[in-house]
Amino acid sequence: LPGRALNAHKNSVGRVLVVAGSDAYTGAAALASLAAGRTGAGYVTCASTPKVQAAIDAQSPATATVALPSSPTGGISAEAAEEVVARAAASDALLIGPGLGLEPGTVACIAEVLERVDVPVVVDADGLNALTKINPGRFSAEQRARWVLTPHLGEFRRLLEAAGEPLDETELERRTWLTPTWAARMGSTLLLKGAPTVTALPDRTAFVATEVHPSLAVAGAGDVLAGMIAGFMSQGLDPAEAAISAQHIGNAVAAAWTASRAGGAMQPTDLIEALPTVLRERFGA
């Protein structure tokens, strides 16, 4: 990771925009925003519904918030895209998807944002689910090369079904072959979560984490991972470097936290709190 200059300020060490959450899922936005800040990003902004904005203000006071136009049922609306695109232009990395839901207006917003922004993007959770409903021809190769896609097996299966190539269980077990194959076809860095976790680049280079700590099997761990990737990208790591580093660090944090605690008790907030210690161990002061 790059060091901080003596004259560093909050806008010079990584600006992250998190587009996440809905009235039904306020926690995803908070976890992702907190994790981005814990990686060292200097300025994190979360854009979501007014209800999520209130939750962020209560849980993460260092995170700036933006209330987006929302639907009567608590999701962001298509009209939110203009504000998100403008905010992304002043950011170094964008995370879109956790907890957004799949209302038609939300899907339309995600599509327009991905089509118009030119910063590195982490597409996670409902961002991935939205891609199954969007014509991939809307996005250029240059845009897709800036993406990190972070599906679990279910989301990965849906992406492939949308591409017209459904997979059976036997094929899904071949993740060390499937991940680089589809990273090349999608033109993006693809991090397939699970055990093992496989991260592949568009040139088919693959990195395999053969041991994934079982304590990470908890709701919210994926939101933390996505926030970490965005935080690393905002500080200058390219999409592949950011994805591989976040996966490695997250696994190391889980191992460190559970060294003296029951693994099944770990919560995603524990990952965030323990992150600075392991970052120092892995990257130095």
Residue, then its C-alpha position, 0 to 999 in steps of 0.5 A: l500500500p502507498g505510504r502517506a505523505l507528511n502533508a496528506h489530507k483526507n482527499s489525497v489518500g483515497r475517496v470511496l463512494v458506497v452505493a448500498g442499502s435500502d430501507a430493508y437492509t441498512g446494515a449492508a451499507a454501514l458495514a461496507s462503508l466502515a470497512a472501506g475506511r478501515t483499509g485507510a481510505g481518507y474520505v468515504t461517502c455512502a449514498s442511499t435512501p434517507k432511512v439508510q442515511a440515518a442508520i449510517d449517521a448513527q453507526s459510522p459518524a466518519t462516513a459522509t452520507v447522501a440521501l438519494p431519491s427513493s421509491p415508496t417501498g424503500g429502494i433507490s429510484a432510477e432518478a438517483a443515477e444522476e447524483v451517483v454519477a456526479r459523486a463518482a466523478a469526484s471519487d477514486a473508487l465506487l462500490i455498488g450493490p450491497g443491500l440495494g434490492l432489485e426494484p425496477g428503478t434500482v436496477a435501472c439506476i445501477a445500469e446507468v451508473l455502470e454505463r457512465v462512471d469511469v472509476p474502478v468499481v466493485v460490483d457486489a450482491d444486488g449489483l451482481n443480481a442486477l447485471t442478470k437483468i441488464n444487456p451486457g452490450r451496454f458496457s464497453a470493454e474498458q468499463r468492464a476492465r475496471w470492475v471487480l465482481t464478487p459473487h458467491l456461488g448462487e450469484f455466480r450461477r445466476l450470472l451464468e444462467a443469464a448468459g445462457e449457460p446454466l451449470d450443474e453441480t458437478e461443473l460448479e465444483r470446477r471453480t478453479w477452471l470456471t473462474p478464469t474462464w468467465a473472468a476472461r469472458m466478462g473482461s473483469t476481475l472475478l472473485l468467486k467466494g467460498a472454499p476455495t476462493v478463486t480470484a481471476l483476471p481477464d487474462r485468465t491468471a488465477f489466484v486460489a485461496t485454498e484455506v478459507h476460515p469458516s468463521l467468515a460464514v456469517a451474514g455481512a462478511g461479504d459486505v466487509l470484503a467489498g468495502m475493503i476492495a473499494g478502499f484498497m482501489s481508492q488508494g491506487l491498487d488496481p482491481a486485481e491487486a485490491a481483490i487479492s489483497a482484501q481476500h487475503i487480509g480478510n482471511a487473516v483477520a478471521a484467523a487472528w480474531t478466532a485465535s482466542r475466541a469462538g469462531g462461530a461467535m465472530q460478527p462482521t463488525d469484529l472483522i472491521e475492528a481487528l483489521p488495523t492490527v492485521l494490516r500492520e502485520r501484513f503491510g507494515a506501519 
